[in-house]
Amino acid sequence: MGITIRLSALAIASLVAVGAQAQSMSAVTQLGWLRNGEYAPVMLAEAKGYFKEEGIDHKIVDGGPGKNPIPIVAVGQAQFGLATNGMALVTARLAKDPVDVVAVGTLFQQAPTAYLTLTEPGAPKPKPKDMEGKTLGTQAGTEFMFKAFAKVNGIDEAKVKVVTAQATVEPLMVGKMDYFLGWIVNQTYQIEQEAAKADAPATVKGKTWQALRLADLGIRTYTDVIFTSGDTLRKNPELVKRYLRAVQKGMQFAIDHPDESVEILAKFPGQVEDAKKLAWRFKIQNPLFQSDYAKQHGLLTMDPAVWTAMIGFLKDGEQIPKTIPAAEVMTNEYFAKK
């Protein structure tokens, strides 16, 4: 009798193993840019084996100049993508030829987007009204966001000279502009490195950067948004659930073990940032992965009110023909309920 029981147990174990193998899935993540520390949760989920634990054979594909992750995901070349700005998903859905993509999570709960400026160490924190009479460098296509920022913060737009800037912060450092639209987890590192050089230009030498963070000043948005296609949601909802669990684990590891995460990511294939920059980044970045909403609902989850606000900014800025409900472009339905 004992032998029969043991054989039955072995048979059941074998069936479970076969079932698990049958449920194995594959997924490609299309990054919005080259792999760097801002995508830490995804890379850590791969390096720590969290995707494998969820039965996912996972691959990361780099983004870069001219490589838009939205159409790549929409046509199924990747199952998941990272949209640098969540508003791009709204404009894609409302384009002349609509693209069926849906946000399923966000890396940054608090967007790192800011109007950066240089000051002497210990100088008072700048206020939005300080922008009046100054020159602002902002990337083409983002001018409507400054209009929203100015409206919310009582800035007289006519008193701010807005010029087109690339993603590089050099024009700010050489004094060609007073404020620059950037991310506090990206361009500020270069400012700190240059300011410390003995031969740095007088415009940056010994200076410090300060930021008017849009998220702190009435303009809440989501950045590095995880999205997938409507087709994937309909045909493979289990993949979406498992994928998000793995990335949540990766993010939690980054938050709980920043030093170990730096060591892992510095050796990650294709990583473009060294350990020094990764360590610097995590000190600023990890708090931005968290929010009161995330504490209540879980890492990566998204507040529909933020999406409603983003849709409103786009409509007010004449970037979309109409507004749509947040539920048409985002969902939290694939997260385990807390």
Backbone hydrogen bonds in HBPLUS format (Angstrom, degrees):
<---DONOR---> <-ACCEPTOR-->    atom                        ^
c    i                          cat <-CA-CA->   ^        H-A-AA   ^      H-
h    n   atom  resd res      DA  || num        DHA   H-A  angle D-A-AA Bond
n    s   type  num  typ     dist DA aas  dist angle  dist       angle   num
A0005-ILE N   A0001-MET O   3.04 MM   4  6.34 157.2  2.09 150.9 156.5     1
A0006-ARG N   A0002-GLY O   3.01 MM   4  6.27 158.5  2.06 146.8 152.5     2
A0007-LEU N   A0003-ILE O   2.90 MM   4  6.16 158.8  1.95 152.7 158.4     3
A0008-SER N   A0004-THR O   2.92 MM   4  6.12 154.1  1.99 146.3 153.8     4
A0009-ALA N   A0005-ILE O   2.94 MM   4  6.20 154.3  2.00 147.4 154.4     5
A0010-LEU N   A0006-ARG O   2.98 MM   4  6.28 152.9  2.05 146.4 153.5     6
A0011-ALA N   A0007-LEU O   2.92 MM   4  6.17 154.3  1.98 146.8 154.0     7
A0012-ILE N   A0008-SER O   2.95 MM   4  6.23 158.2  2.00 151.4 156.6     8
A0013-ALA N   A0009-ALA O   2.95 MM   4  6.17 161.2  1.98 147.3 152.7     9
A0014-SER N   A0010-LEU O   2.92 MM   4  6.15 152.2  2.00 145.7 153.3    10
A0015-LEU N   A0011-ALA O   2.99 MM   4  6.28 153.7  2.06 145.7 152.7    11
A0016-VAL N   A0012-ILE O   2.92 MM   4  6.20 155.8  1.98 152.9 159.5    12
A0017-ALA N   A0013-ALA O   2.96 MM   4  6.20 159.5  2.01 147.3 152.7    13
A0018-VAL N   A0014-SER O   2.93 MM   4  6.19 158.8  1.97 149.0 154.7    14
A0019-GLY N   A0015-LEU O   2.86 MM   4  6.06 155.6  1.92 145.3 152.6    15
A0020-ALA N   A0016-VAL O   2.86 MM   4  6.13 156.2  1.92 151.8 157.8    16
A0021-GLN N   A0017-ALA O   2.99 MM   4  6.22 155.2  2.05 146.1 152.8    17
A0022-ALA N   A0018-VAL O   2.92 MM   4  6.15 152.5  1.99 146.6 154.3    18
A0023-GLN N   A0019-GLY O   3.08 MM   4  6.30 136.3  2.28 139.4 150.7    19
A0023-GLN N   A0020-ALA O   3.18 MM   3  5.10 128.2  2.46  91.2 104.7    20
A0024-SER N   A0021-GLN O   3.10 MM   3  5.23 161.1  2.14 105.0 110.6    21
A0025-MET N   A0055-GLY O   2.69 MM  30  6.02 167.9  1.70 168.3 172.7    22
A0057-ASP N   A0025-MET O   2.62 MM  32  6.05 159.2  1.66 152.0 158.3    23
A0027-ALA N   A0057-ASP O   2.98 MM  30  6.25 154.4  2.04 147.7 147.5    24
A0059-LYS N   A0027-ALA O   3.00 MM  32  6.46 143.5  2.14 153.3 162.7    25
A0079-GLN N   A0028-VAL O   3.06 MM  51  5.46 129.7  2.33 128.1 141.3    26
A0080-PHE N   A0028-VAL O   3.09 MM  52  6.31 160.6  2.13 167.6 165.7    27
A0029-THR N   A0059-LYS O   2.85 MM  30  6.29 160.4  1.89 162.7 169.5    28
A0061-VAL N   A0029-THR O   2.86 MM  32  6.07 162.6  1.89 166.8 162.7    29
A0030-GLN N   A0080-PHE O   2.80 MM  50  6.21 165.4  1.82 151.7 153.0    30
A0082-LEU N   A0030-GLN O   3.03 MM  52  6.46 139.5  2.20 166.3 162.3    31
A0031-LEU N   A0061-VAL O   2.93 MM  30  6.16 170.9  1.94 175.5 177.5    32
A0063-GLY N   A0033-TRP O   3.08 MM  30  4.01 165.5  2.10 109.7 106.9    33
A0272-VAL N   A0035-ARG O   3.15 MM 237  6.36 154.4  2.22 163.7 171.6    34
A0039-TYR N   A0036-ASN O   3.08 MM   3  6.01 161.5  2.11 129.1 133.2    35
A0040-ALA N   A0037-GLY O   3.08 MM   3  4.95 151.0  2.17 112.6 111.0    36
A0042-VAL N   A0039-TYR O   3.06 MM   3  5.71 128.1  2.33 120.2 131.9    37
A0043-MET N   A0039-TYR O   3.20 MM   4  6.47 166.8  2.21 156.2 160.3    38
A0044-LEU N   A0040-ALA O   2.78 MM   4  5.82 164.3  1.81 163.1 167.3    39
A0045-ALA N   A0041-PRO O   3.03 MM   4  6.01 146.9  2.15 131.7 140.6    40
A0046-GLU N   A0042-VAL O   3.18 MM   4  6.49 141.9  2.33 139.4 148.7    41
A0047-ALA N   A0043-MET O   2.82 MM   4  6.08 170.6  1.83 153.7 156.5    42
A0048-LYS N   A0044-LEU O   2.79 MM   4  5.66 162.4  1.82 149.7 153.7    43
A0050-TYR N   A0045-ALA O   2.82 MM   5  4.86 124.5  2.14 141.3 155.4    44
A0051-PHE N   A0045-ALA O   3.26 MM   6  5.97 150.8  2.35 138.2 136.5    45
A0049-GLY N   A0046-GLU O   3.17 MM   3  5.25 154.6  2.24 102.4 110.2    46
A0053-GLU N   A0049-GLY O   2.94 MM   4  6.21 152.4  2.02 146.3 154.3    47
A0054-GLU N   A0050-TYR O   3.20 MM   4  6.41 136.1  2.40 134.9 145.2    48
A0054-GLU N   A0051-PHE O   2.99 MM   3  5.11 129.9  2.24  98.0 111.9    49
A0056-ILE N   A0051-PHE O   2.86 MM   5  5.06 164.3  1.88 142.1 140.3    50
A0055-GLY N   A0052-LYS O   2.84 MM   3  4.90 160.3  1.88 108.5 113.1    51
A0067-LYS N   A0064-GLY O   3.02 MM   3  5.40 156.0  2.08 141.6 138.2    52
A0073-VAL N   A0069-PRO O   2.98 MM   4  6.15 156.4  2.04 153.4 157.6    53
A0074-ALA N   A0070-ILE O   2.93 MM   4  6.07 161.1  1.97 151.6 157.9    54
A0075-VAL N   A0071-PRO O   3.08 MM   4  6.15 148.9  2.18 144.4 148.5    55
A0077-GLN N   A0072-ILE O   3.02 MM   5  5.43 137.0  2.21 174.1 169.7    56
A0076-GLY N   A0073-VAL O   2.99 MM   3  5.07 158.4  2.04 106.6 113.4    57
A0081-GLY N   A0227-PHE O   2.97 MM 146  5.37 151.5  2.05 145.5 151.6    58
A0227-PHE N   A0081-GLY O   2.98 MM 146  5.37 157.0  2.03 146.4 151.3    59
A0083-ALA N   A0225-VAL O   2.83 MM 142  4.97 163.7  1.86 144.3 145.0    60
A0225-VAL N   A0083-ALA O   2.85 MM 142  4.97 152.5  1.92 144.7 141.4    61
A0224-ASP N   A0084-THR O   3.10 MM 140  4.46 153.4  2.17 104.0 111.6    62
A0088-ALA N   A0085-ASN O   3.04 MM   3  5.85 159.6  2.08 122.9 128.0    63
A0086-GLY N   A0222-TYR O   2.98 MM 136  5.51 167.3  1.99 161.2 158.3    64
A0089-LEU N   A0086-GLY O   3.02 MM   3  5.63 148.2  2.12 114.9 122.8    65
A0090-VAL N   A0087-MET O   3.07 MM   3  5.14 123.4  2.40  96.6 110.7    66
A0091-THR N   A0087-MET O   3.10 MM   4  6.49 164.1  2.13 156.5 159.1    67
A0092-ALA N   A0088-ALA O   3.01 MM   4  6.10 145.1  2.14 135.5 145.2    68
A0093-ARG N   A0089-LEU O   3.07 MM   4  6.25 153.6  2.14 140.7 146.8    69
A0094-LEU N   A0090-VAL O   3.06 MM   4  6.30 140.7  2.22 145.3 156.4    70
A0095-ALA N   A0092-ALA O   3.40 MM   3  5.15 168.0  2.41 100.5 102.2    71
A0099-VAL N   A0092-ALA O   2.97 MM   7  5.35 152.6  2.04 125.0 131.5    72
A0101-VAL N   A0099-VAL O   2.99 MM   2  5.90 125.2  2.30 111.0  95.2    73
A0230-GLY N   A0100-ASP O   3.00 MM 130  5.49 158.0  2.05 136.1 136.1    74
A0102-VAL N   A0228-THR O   2.86 MM 126  5.60 163.7  1.88 162.5 167.4    75
A0228-THR N   A0102-VAL O   3.00 MM 126  5.60 155.5  2.06 150.0 154.5    76
A0103-ALA N   A0329-VAL O   2.82 MM 226  6.07 172.1  1.83 150.2 147.4    77
A0331-THR N   A0103-ALA O   3.00 MM 228  6.38 138.7  2.18 155.5 166.7    78
A0104-VAL N   A0226-ILE O   2.81 MM 122  5.76 164.4  1.83 149.2 154.5    79
A0226-ILE N   A0105-GLY O   2.75 MM 121  4.95 142.8  1.89 125.2 136.3    80
A0106-THR N   A0300-LEU O   2.89 MM 194  4.80 143.6  2.02 122.5 134.3    81
A0107-LEU N   A0224-ASP O   2.98 MM 117  5.56 171.4  1.98 147.9 150.7    82
A0108-PHE N   A0223-THR O   3.45 MM 115  5.67 160.0  2.49 160.7 159.9    83
A0109-GLN N   A0288-LEU O   2.93 MM 179  5.88 134.3  2.14 143.7 157.2    84
A0110-GLN N   A0288-LEU O   3.03 MM 178  4.91 162.9  2.06 148.0 148.7    85
A0184-ILE N   A0112-PRO O   3.03 MM  72  5.42 159.9  2.07 136.7 139.1    86
A0214-LEU N   A0113-THR O   3.23 MM 101  6.18 152.9  2.31 136.9 145.0    87
A0114-ALA N   A0182-GLY O   2.85 MM  68  5.62 151.4  1.93 163.7 165.3    88
A0182-GLY N   A0114-ALA O   2.95 MM  68  5.62 165.4  1.98 165.8 169.9    89
A0115-TYR N   A0212-LEU O   3.09 MM  97  5.07 160.3  2.13 127.1 129.9    90
A0212-LEU N   A0115-TYR O   2.99 MM  97  5.07 161.3  2.02 135.0 141.1    91
A0116-LEU N   A0180-PHE O   2.73 MM  64  5.04 166.3  1.75 150.3 145.6    92
A0180-PHE N   A0116-LEU O   2.90 MM  64  5.04 141.0  2.06 134.0 145.5    93
A0117-THR N   A0210-GLN O   2.96 MM  93  5.46 152.2  2.04 157.2 161.1    94
A0210-GLN N   A0117-THR O   2.90 MM  93  5.46 157.3  1.95 153.3 157.5    95
A0119-THR N   A0208-THR O   2.89 MM  89  5.52 164.6  1.91 162.0 167.2    96
A0208-THR N   A0119-THR O   2.87 MM  89  5.52 164.3  1.90 162.1 167.2    97
A0123-ALA N   A0120-GLU O   3.06 MM   3  5.54 154.6  2.12 141.1 139.6    98
A0130-ASP N   A0127-LYS O   2.81 MM   3  5.39 150.5  1.89 120.1 129.7    99
A0131-MET N   A0128-PRO O   3.02 MM   3  5.79 168.4  2.03 122.9 126.8   100
A0132-GLU N   A0129-LYS O   3.16 MM   3  5.79 161.5  2.19 115.6 120.5   101
A0134-LYS N   A0131-MET O   3.03 MM   3  5.36 145.5  2.15 139.2 136.6   102
A0133-GLY N   A0159-LYS O   2.52 MM  26  5.21 164.8  1.55 143.6 149.6   103
A0161-LYS N   A0134-LYS O   3.02 MM  27  6.30 161.3  2.05 159.3 161.3   104
A0178-ASP N   A0135-THR O   2.90 MM  43  5.25 147.4  2.01 132.4 142.9   105
A0179-TYR N   A0135-THR O   3.04 MM  44  6.37 146.8  2.15 158.5 161.9   106
A0136-LEU N   A0161-LYS O   2.75 MM  25  6.04 163.8  1.77 158.3 163.3   107
A0163-VAL N   A0136-LEU O   2.82 MM  27  6.13 168.0  1.83 166.2 169.5   108
A0137-GLY N   A0179-TYR O   2.83 MM  42  6.13 163.6  1.86 143.1 147.6   109
A0181-LEU N   A0137-GLY O   2.91 MM  44  6.29 156.9  1.97 169.0 176.7   110
A0138-THR N   A0163-VAL O   2.99 MM  25  6.37 162.9  2.02 168.2 171.3   111
A0165-ALA N   A0138-THR O   3.03 MM  27  5.14 151.6  2.11 116.3 120.1   112
A0142-THR N   A0139-GLN O   3.03 MM   3  5.74 150.7  2.12 147.2 147.0   113
A0145-MET N   A0142-THR O   2.98 MM   3  5.50 142.6  2.12 110.9 121.2   114
A0146-PHE N   A0143-GLU O   3.03 MM   3  5.30 125.7  2.33 101.5 115.1   115
A0147-LYS N   A0143-GLU O   3.19 MM   4  6.63 151.7  2.28 147.6 155.6   116
A0148-ALA N   A0144-PHE O   3.13 MM   4  6.44 152.3  2.21 140.6 147.0   117
A0149-PHE N   A0145-MET O   2.88 MM   4  6.11 158.2  1.93 145.9 152.4   118
A0150-ALA N   A0146-PHE O   2.73 MM   4  5.89 162.4  1.76 154.2 158.6   119
A0151-LYS N   A0147-LYS O   2.98 MM   4  6.13 157.7  2.03 144.1 150.1   120
A0152-VAL N   A0148-ALA O   3.01 MM   4  6.21 165.5  2.03 151.4 154.9   121
A0153-ASN N   A0149-PHE O   3.01 MM   4  6.09 149.6  2.11 145.8 154.2   122
A0155-ILE N   A0150-ALA O   2.94 MM   5  4.56 159.7  1.98 134.2 137.7   123
A0159-LYS N   A0156-ASP O   2.91 MM   3  5.61 158.2  1.96 121.1 128.1   124
A0160-VAL N   A0157-GLU O   2.99 MM   3  5.40 168.4  2.00 120.5 121.9   125
A0172-LEU N   A0169-VAL O   3.04 MM   3  5.58 132.2  2.27 115.6 127.4   126
A0173-MET N   A0169-VAL O   3.28 MM   4  6.64 156.1  2.34 148.8 155.9   127
A0173-MET N   A0170-GLU O   2.93 MM   3  5.01 110.7  2.42  98.9 116.1   128
A0174-VAL N   A0170-GLU O   2.97 MM   4  6.25 140.8  2.13 157.9 169.1   129
A0176-LYS N   A0171-PRO O   2.82 MM   5  5.09 142.4  1.96 163.7 164.4   130
A0175-GLY N   A0172-LEU O   3.23 MM   3  5.25 162.4  2.26 104.0 108.5   131
A0186-ASN N   A0183-TRP O   3.07 MM   3  5.30 166.7  2.09 112.8 116.0   132
A0189-TYR N   A0186-ASN O   3.16 MM   3  6.05 156.9  2.21 125.9 130.5   133
A0191-ILE N   A0187-GLN O   3.27 MM   4  6.66 153.8  2.34 145.6 153.1   134
A0192-GLU N   A0188-THR O   3.03 MM   4  6.29 161.8  2.06 148.3 151.7   135
A0193-GLN N   A0189-TYR O   3.00 MM   4  6.28 158.2  2.05 150.2 156.3   136
A0194-GLU N   A0190-GLN O   2.94 MM   4  6.09 165.6  1.97 153.1 156.5   137
A0195-ALA N   A0191-ILE O   2.87 MM   4  5.95 163.9  1.90 154.5 159.4   138
A0197-LYS N   A0194-GLU O   3.08 MM   3  5.40 159.2  2.12 110.8 117.3   139
A0206-GLY N   A0195-ALA O   3.02 MM  11  5.14 178.9  2.02 131.7 131.8   140
A0200-ALA N   A0197-LYS O   3.28 MM   3  5.18 161.8  2.31 108.1 107.5   141
A0204-VAL N   A0201-PRO O   3.00 MM   3  5.73 162.3  2.03 121.2 126.3   142
A0205-LYS N   A0201-PRO O   2.85 MM   4  5.80 159.8  1.89 163.3 168.9   143
A0207-LYS N   A0204-VAL O   2.96 MM   3  5.28 163.0  1.99 131.6 133.6   144
A0216-ASP N   A0213-ARG O   3.05 MM   3  5.43 137.2  2.24 107.1 118.5   145
A0217-LEU N   A0214-LEU O   3.00 MM   3  5.04 147.9  2.11 101.9 112.0   146
A0219-ILE N   A0214-LEU O   2.94 MM   5  5.00 154.3  2.00 155.6 147.1   147
A0233-LEU N   A0229-SER O   3.15 MM   4  6.52 160.3  2.19 150.5 155.6   148
A0234-ARG N   A0230-GLY O   3.03 MM   4  6.25 154.2  2.09 145.8 152.3   149
A0235-LYS N   A0231-ASP O   2.92 MM   4  6.04 162.7  1.95 151.3 156.3   150
A0236-ASN N   A0232-THR O   2.75 MM   4  5.29 155.2  1.81 143.9 149.8   151
A0239-LEU N   A0236-ASN O   3.12 MM   3  5.50 130.0  2.39 107.5 118.9   152
A0241-LYS N   A0237-PRO O   3.09 MM   4  6.42 159.1  2.13 150.2 155.3   153
A0242-ARG N   A0238-GLU O   3.01 MM   4  6.21 167.6  2.02 152.0 155.1   154
A0243-TYR N   A0239-LEU O   2.84 MM   4  5.93 162.4  1.87 151.8 157.5   155
A0244-LEU N   A0240-VAL O   3.02 MM   4  6.17 167.3  2.04 150.5 153.4   156
A0245-ARG N   A0241-LYS O   3.07 MM   4  6.31 153.7  2.14 145.9 153.3   157
A0246-ALA N   A0242-ARG O   3.00 MM   4  6.29 158.4  2.05 152.0 157.2   158
A0247-VAL N   A0243-TYR O   3.02 MM   4  6.35 161.6  2.06 154.4 159.1   159
A0248-GLN N   A0244-LEU O   2.88 MM   4  6.00 155.8  1.94 147.2 154.2   160
A0249-LYS N   A0245-ARG O   3.05 MM   4  6.30 156.4  2.10 146.2 151.9   161
A0250-GLY N   A0246-ALA O   2.99 MM   4  6.33 152.6  2.07 144.5 152.5   162
A0251-MET N   A0247-VAL O   2.86 MM   4  6.14 156.4  1.92 151.7 157.4   163
A0252-GLN N   A0248-GLN O   2.87 MM   4  6.11 161.8  1.91 152.4 157.6   164
A0253-PHE N   A0249-LYS O   2.94 MM   4  6.12 152.3  2.01 146.0 153.4   165
A0254-ALA N   A0250-GLY O   3.07 MM   4  6.33 155.4  2.13 143.4 149.7   166
A0255-ILE N   A0251-MET O   3.01 MM   4  6.30 152.8  2.09 150.2 157.3   167
A0256-ASP N   A0252-GLN O   2.89 MM   4  6.05 161.9  1.92 150.3 155.4   168
A0257-HIS N   A0253-PHE O   2.75 MM   4  5.56 152.1  1.82 151.2 157.7   169
A0261-SER N   A0257-HIS O   2.90 MM   4  6.02 152.3  1.98 152.0 161.1   170
A0262-VAL N   A0258-PRO O   2.96 MM   4  6.18 149.2  2.06 145.1 152.0   171
A0263-GLU N   A0259-ASP O   3.22 MM   4  6.60 158.9  2.27 146.8 151.3   172
A0264-ILE N   A0260-GLU O   3.01 MM   4  6.30 158.5  2.06 150.0 155.6   173
A0265-LEU N   A0261-SER O   2.86 MM   4  6.02 172.6  1.87 156.7 158.8   174
A0266-ALA N   A0262-VAL O   2.89 MM   4  5.89 154.2  1.96 150.8 157.3   175
A0267-LYS N   A0264-ILE O   3.21 MM   3  5.59 143.3  2.35 104.3 114.1   176
A0268-PHE N   A0265-LEU O   3.03 MM   3  4.75 155.5  2.09  97.9 105.7   177
A0271-GLN N   A0268-PHE O   3.04 MM   3  5.57 159.4  2.09 144.7 143.2   178
A0278-LEU N   A0274-ASP O   2.99 MM   4  6.22 163.3  2.01 157.3 162.9   179
A0279-ALA N   A0275-ALA O   2.92 MM   4  6.04 161.7  1.95 151.5 155.3   180
A0280-TRP N   A0276-LYS O   3.14 MM   4  6.36 158.4  2.19 143.3 149.3   181
A0281-ARG N   A0277-LYS O   2.80 MM   4  5.99 161.8  1.83 152.3 157.8   182
A0282-PHE N   A0278-LEU O   2.95 MM   4  6.14 164.9  1.97 154.6 157.0   183
A0284-ILE N   A0281-ARG O   3.00 MM   3  5.51 131.9  2.23 111.3 123.3   184
A0285-GLN N   A0281-ARG O   2.69 MM   4  5.73 168.1  1.71 162.1 165.7   185
A0286-ASN N   A0282-PHE O   3.01 MM   4  5.37 163.5  2.04 131.5 136.8   186
A0288-LEU N   A0285-GLN O   2.80 MM   3  5.22 129.7  2.05 112.4 127.1   187
A0289-PHE N   A0286-ASN O   3.11 MM   3  5.25 149.8  2.21 104.3 113.3   188
A0290-GLN N   A0287-PRO O   3.18 MM   3  5.44 159.0  2.23 106.0 111.8   189
A0295-LYS N   A0291-SER O   2.94 MM   4  6.20 150.7  2.02 147.2 155.5   190
A0296-GLN N   A0292-ASP O   3.19 MM   4  6.41 144.6  2.32 141.3 149.4   191
A0296-GLN N   A0293-TYR O   3.15 MM   3  5.26 125.6  2.46  96.1 109.5   192
A0297-HIS N   A0293-TYR O   2.86 MM   4  6.08 154.4  1.92 151.1 159.2   193
A0298-GLY N   A0294-ALA O   2.57 MM   4  4.58 147.9  1.66 128.5 135.9   194
A0301-THR N   A0298-GLY O   3.26 MM   3  5.83 158.3  2.31 128.6 134.7   195
A0306-VAL N   A0303-ASP O   2.97 MM   3  5.54 137.9  2.15 115.8 125.9   196
A0308-THR N   A0304-PRO O   2.89 MM   4  6.22 155.4  1.95 151.5 158.7   197
A0309-ALA N   A0305-ALA O   3.02 MM   4  6.24 152.2  2.10 139.9 147.0   198
A0310-MET N   A0306-VAL O   2.94 MM   4  6.24 157.3  1.99 148.9 154.9   199
A0311-ILE N   A0307-TRP O   2.94 MM   4  6.16 162.4  1.97 153.1 157.3   200
A0312-GLY N   A0308-THR O   3.02 MM   4  6.22 149.7  2.11 140.9 149.5   201
A0313-PHE N   A0309-ALA O   2.89 MM   4  6.26 152.1  1.97 151.8 159.3   202
A0314-LEU N   A0310-MET O   3.06 MM   4  6.35 159.5  2.10 150.1 155.0   203
A0315-LYS N   A0311-ILE O   3.01 MM   4  6.28 158.3  2.06 148.0 153.8   204
A0316-ASP N   A0312-GLY O   2.88 MM   4  6.01 172.6  1.88 156.6 158.9   205
A0317-GLY N   A0313-PHE O   2.94 MM   4  5.98 143.0  2.08 139.8 150.0   206
A0319-GLN N   A0314-LEU O   2.81 MM   5  5.01 170.8  1.81 160.4 157.1   207
A0318-GLU N   A0315-LYS O   2.98 MM   3  5.00 160.3  2.02 109.0 112.3   208
A0328-GLU N   A0325-PRO O   2.98 MM   3  5.66 164.3  2.00 120.7 125.7   209
A0329-VAL N   A0326-ALA O   2.99 MM   3  5.67 159.2  2.03 121.2 127.2   210
A0330-MET N   A0326-ALA O   3.06 MM   4  6.13 135.4  2.27 154.3 166.8   211
A0335-PHE N   A0332-ASN O   3.29 MM   3  5.95 164.7  2.32 123.8 123.6   212
